């Protein structure tokens, strides 16, 4: 996802205890001083909610509103493609709050943000004195601090491939994310993306509006995700006769183009298996 505007990191360490959620705490009421700060807060495109230099939420700005007191409040939307950032710490070499720093918000360089995104896909999450790495296949790699032990409990026997695919698709439908057949294949350790596509198409327990969220990599064109108006091989499910592109438009995950195709919101598309697991929490 490419940005042309501004990325803002907001220190919500205090407000998070006064608001009902990370989302509400990140929305703003931020004070702007001077023309440059007004321009930055008004044109913010992505906002990070930060607590103790750890990222707790990543949101896209849909609209910014300036109050009479020169404070800005944003209308935000979750960005699934950046879910891997949640739980990761900022780098002391970039945007970072040191002890005594009361700055409410800071501008983040696009290169620094992109570096954080790439690092988060494979980096470990700090959990107390320990570290945890969720691998794309769902297994955990745990780094224990000296003197500690880990008690591991497996809650249930592993399901078959059909059941695991169905679980992913159902959970995906509860979010505002879109993913690819290949990402699910990588996530579940299945060799073929076509096997994922066939399983979804043949599973009567997966509704069309659920299956439409899983797209082929061929939809990627010139750095955009395009769902064609007519898709060969797309079949109706459970009496839903809408095309995939129409389903995505109806779900506000895509915008109809003049030629009938649909432009999918790039921020909603998760292509990395580890990010998909972290976002869906399965």
N, C-alpha and C positions, 0 to 999 in steps of 0.2 A: 504494500500500500504506500503510495507516494504522497508526500505532503508539500504544499506550496505556501503554507502559512506558518502557524506558531504552535510549539509544544510547550505547555506550562506544567511545572511540577508544583503542587500545592501541599504545604505542610498542614495536615489536618489533625495533628496530634492532640490539640485542645478541643476542636469542634466535634471530633468523632465521639466524644463522651457526652455531647450536648444534642446530637442529632440521632435519629433512629437507625441510620445505616451509613456505611462508607459512601454510598452513592449520594445521599443527602448532604453529607459533610463536605463532599468535593464540589458541590454545585456552585459555591462561590460566596458572594457578599465580599468580594475582594476589593480593596481600595486601590485606586489608580492615582498616581501623582505625576503630573507632567504629561505632555502630549504623547511621548513615546510609550509610556505605560498604558495610556488609554488605548492606543492603537494595538498593543500587544494583547490586552485582555479582550478587546472587542473582536479581534481577528483570530483568537485561539482556535485551533482545530482539534488538538488532542490534549487531554488533561490527565495527569497522574495524581491520584490521591496517595500521599506519603505519610506514614507514621513511623517515627524513629528511623528515618532513612530507609525504610522498607516499603516497597510499592504494595498498596492494598487495593487499588482499583485503577483501571485504564478505561477512559471514556472519550468518545467523539463528541465534539460540540456541535449541536444542531442550531443553536441560536444563543446570542448573548444579549442581555438586557442591562442597560445602564440606569441606575437609580439617581434620584436627585442629589444624593450624598456622594456621587461619583464612585459608588461601589457597583461592581458587576456581578450578575448572577447568570449562570448558564443553564440552558436546557441540554441535558446530556443523554447519551445513548451508549450502552456497553459495546465494546469492540472485541468480539470473540477471537479474532485472529491474533490478538496480543495477550491472550489469556496466560501465556507462559510467563509474562512479566510479574504477575501477582505472586507475592511472597519473596521476591528477590530484592537485594539491597542495592542502593545507589552506590556508585563508585566515588570514593573520596577525591579522585582525580578530576571529577566533573561536578555536576550539580549535587550538592551535599550540604546538610545542615550540621555544623559543628556546635559544640556546647556554647550557649550564650547567644547563638544566632536566632534572632526573633523575626527574621524575614518570613512573611506569610507565603510568598510564592516566588518562583525563580524560572527564568527562561531556560529551556533545554535545547541545545544544539541538535539539529537533525542527525548529524553523524553519530553523536553520542547516543541518541535514542535508538538508532538502527543497530549500533553495537550492542546495546543492552538487549534488544530483541533477539539477536542471533545468539548471544551468550546464554540467555534464559532458556533457549530450546534444549540446551545440553548441560546447563549448569546445575549445581546442587542447591537445594533450599536449606537454609539454616533453620534448625528446629531445636531451640534451647541450645545446649552445648554440642548437639549432634548435627549431622548433615544427612539429608535424604535425597536420593535421585530416583525419580520415577522413570523407568525405561519405557520406550514405546510399546514393548510387549506386555506391559502391566506389572512386571516384576520390580521389586524395590532393591536399591543398593543403599545400605545404611552405613554411615560412618559414625561409630560410637566414640565418645570422648573417653579418655582413660578412666578405669574404675567403674564403668557402667556395663550393663548387659541388656540384651533385647529379648523379650518374650514374644514369639510370633504365633499367631492363631489364624488358621485358615478356616473361614466361616462356612464354606460350602464346597461341595465338589464342583469341578469345572464343567460348564455347560458345553453342549456340542456347538459346532460352527454356526448352524442356523440360529440357535438361541442367542449366541453371543452377538451376531450381526443384528438380530431383531432388537436386542437390548440397546445397542448403540443407536439405532435408527429411532427408536421410541424416545430415548433420552435427548437426542438431537432435536427432535420435534418440540420439546419443551422449552427450547432456547430460541435465540434469534440467530443461530449459526447455520452455515452451510458447509459441507465438506465434500471430499472426493472419494470415489471408490478406492483409489489407491491408498489414501490416508487410512481408511478403515482396514484395508488389507495389511498394511504395514503394522497397524495397531494390534491386530489380532493374530499376526504371524501367518497369514494366508497368502500363498504365493501369487495368486492371480486376482487382479482387480475385476476381471470379467466374472469370476466366481462370486464376488460381492454383488455385482449388478444382477446376475441371474438369481441369486438367493433372494434379493429384495423384490425383484419382479414376480417371483413365484410364490412369495409368502403372502397368503391371504390375510394375515394378521397385521400387515403393514399397509396403512392407508396411502392413497396416492399423494396426499398432502405431506405425508411423512417421507415417503420414498423420493419425492421431488427434491428434498434437501441434500441428497447425495448425488453429485454430478460427475460426469466423466472429465478427465483432464483435457479432452479435445475442446472443451468450452473455452479454454484459455486462448486468447487471440490478441496480439499487440498489447500485452500487459493489462488486458481486461478480461473479465469473465462474462461471456455472452451465451445466454440460453436462446437457441433458435426458435422462431415462431413454429416451425414444423420440425419435429425431431423423429427421425426414422427409428423405429424400434420402441418408442414410448407407447405404453399400453395403458388403457383405463384400468383402474382398480376400484372395486367395490362401488361401481356405478358413478364414479367421479370422471366425467368426460373432459375435464379441462386439460390443456396441454401443461407440460412442466413449466414453461415460461409464464403461463397465466397464473398457475399456483404460486409461483415465486413473487409475481407482481401483487397478487391478492394478499400475500403475507407481508408485503412491504419490504421484501428482501431484494427486489429488483425493480427497475424502472423501464417501462415500455418505450422502445425506440420507434422512430418513424417507419422503419422497414418491417415492423412487426416483431423483431427480436426483442429480448429483454436484457438489459445491462444489470448484472448482479452486483450488489453492494460488496466491494472488495473487502471492506472491513469485516464482513460477516463470514468470509471464506477461510476455513482452517485447512491447511494443506500438510501440516506437520503432525505426525502421529503422536508424539509426546505432548504437544500442545493440546491436541484433541482429547487425550486422556485427562489431562489436568483440568480442562474446561468442563468436561462432562462428569468428572469425578467418578469414573468407573474403571 
